[in-house]
Amino acid sequence: MPEEWKLTFNKNSIRISKIVERPSDKQLTDVDIETIEYDKLKNINIFVTKIEPKSENDILKSLIFYASEFKLIDTPKIPLVPPELVFGSTLIIGDKRIHCNKFNYVLKTTASWLFESGRIQKKDLPIYVLNGGRYLLNTIPYHSNKRKFDGTPHKIPNQDVYLNTNFSANDCRRQSEYLMKKFAPDVKFEIIAT
């Protein structure tokens, strides 16, 4: 039997196993070799033969890579940087330039500016997400079906208003552009990725 490896990428670590044939019954089984936490991860050289996702309730729990070749490579460690610290954009609203270092900060800043400038008022609420049935802004952090906003809602400063911020970077951008086109179409608005 050709050598085969199995790398299971879980939430906090990678489990490395070798697939071997048991001599007693000739059945294939996994033999655990090592579990490596991501903060101690070295570079991996791998020749992938198959990828198998493992999900529960539509949530990806792990990703399994089957490999015919596998090797850990000792190289200088490059620290893993959370994606929100890599992101950088300059948000231009009117004559203001604001640096945003997190993708949902663009959306928070846009919504806050619209309230501060009086472009959105409580009488305009609730406001739905672009092309969706969920709320983007509401006086309570709940949707029309009484379901709580996912993630951590952002409270607009000096307002009893909550912003749904549980979006990808691209969706935060789209929702920000949507709010500006709807409530301040005459104001210069630009998001410049840096």
Long-range contacts (C-beta under 8 A, 24 or more apart in sequence): 2-68, 3-68, 4-49, 4-66, 4-67, 4-68, 5-46, 5-66, 5-67, 5-68, 5-69, 5-70, 6-30, 6-64, 6-65, 6-66, 6-67, 7-44, 7-46, 7-64, 7-65, 7-67, 7-70, 8-62, 8-63, 8-64, 9-62, 9-63, 9-64, 9-65, 10-61, 10-62, 11-61, 11-62, 12-37, 12-38, 13-37, 13-38, 14-38, 14-41, 16-70, 19-66, 38-80, 39-80, 41-80, 42-72, 42-73, 42-74, 42-75, 42-77, 43-72, 43-73, 43-75, 44-70, 44-71, 44-72, 44-73, 45-69, 45-70, 45-71, 45-72, 45-73, 46-70, 46-71, 87-169, 88-193, 88-194, 89-191, 89-192, 89-193, 89-194, 90-191, 90-192, 90-194, 91-190, 91-191, 91-192, 92-188, 92-189, 92-190, 92-191, 92-192, 93-180, 93-187, 93-188, 93-189, 94-187, 94-188, 95-188, 99-194, 103-168, 103-169, 103-172, 103-173, 104-154, 104-165, 104-167, 104-172, 106-172, 106-173, 106-176, 106-191, 107-163, 107-165, 107-167, 107-172, 107-175, 107-176, 108-154, 108-163, 108-165, 110-176, 110-179, 110-180, 110-189, 111-137, 111-154, 111-156, 111-163, 111-176, 111-179, 112-156, 112-157, 114-179, 114-180, 114-183, 114-184, 115-156, 115-157, 115-158, 115-159, 115-161, 116-157, 117-184, 119-183, 119-184, 119-187, 120-179, 120-183, 122-159, 122-160, 122-161, 124-183, 125-161, 127-179, 129-164, 129-175, 130-174, 130-175, 130-178, 134-164, 135-164, 136-163, 136-164, 136-175, 136-179, 137-161, 137-162, 137-163, 137-164, 138-162, 138-164
